[in-house]
Amino acid sequence: MIMQHVNIKIFAKPDVVINVTDAIPVFHRWIQKRDLPEMLIDVADYSHVPEGPGVLLIAHEANYSLDCARDQLGLLYNRKAKSSGDPQEQLRQAYDSALAACHRLENEPEFKGKLQFDANQLEVVFNDRLLHPNTDESWSQVKPETTRFFDGVFGAGQYTLERRGEPRERLRATVRKVTQ
């Protein structure tokens, strides 16, 4: 099975209130210090777009953003370049990159004590409409690998996995750890 352009969005905790433009100097520092494994290129401010991409850190292989889509703040890791490996490795790479960026942002001076992410609530998006159209057939192809991956992250039966959206949207699913 081919799985490319995996995106992971880890949601901010519900009570978080920040100015996403505070990420601009943070992302510029990451570029200057070469703090991430990708080749970092630029920062783009889309904070003026309602429910938009917020502030993006543009890299050659992927984009990172404080994303506000569907009025839910979160860190979005958007893999643009093709990646090698099997579906488990591709999901792992996207998940680990998103989680590492969340931890790094939470500890930046601009966000320390203000920004917290909930790693138990996230969204996985298959950002390739040709490989993964938002259809039942496509979902049935990616669901087993996605389930296997999150079984390893949260434990089998310890989370919900729910396909979202309509055919015009990208194939995506929400993942929520079950709280006891």
Secondary structure, DSSP 4 states (H G I P E B T S, - for coil): ----SEEEEEEEPTT----GGGHHHHHHHHHHHT-SSS-EEEEEEETTSTTS-EEEEEESSEEEEEE-GGG--EEEEEE-S---S-HHHHHHHHHHHHHHHHHHHHTSTTTTTT--EEEEEEEEEE--TTTS-SSHHHHHHHHHHHHHHHHHHH-TTSEEEEEES-TTSPEEEEEEEPP-
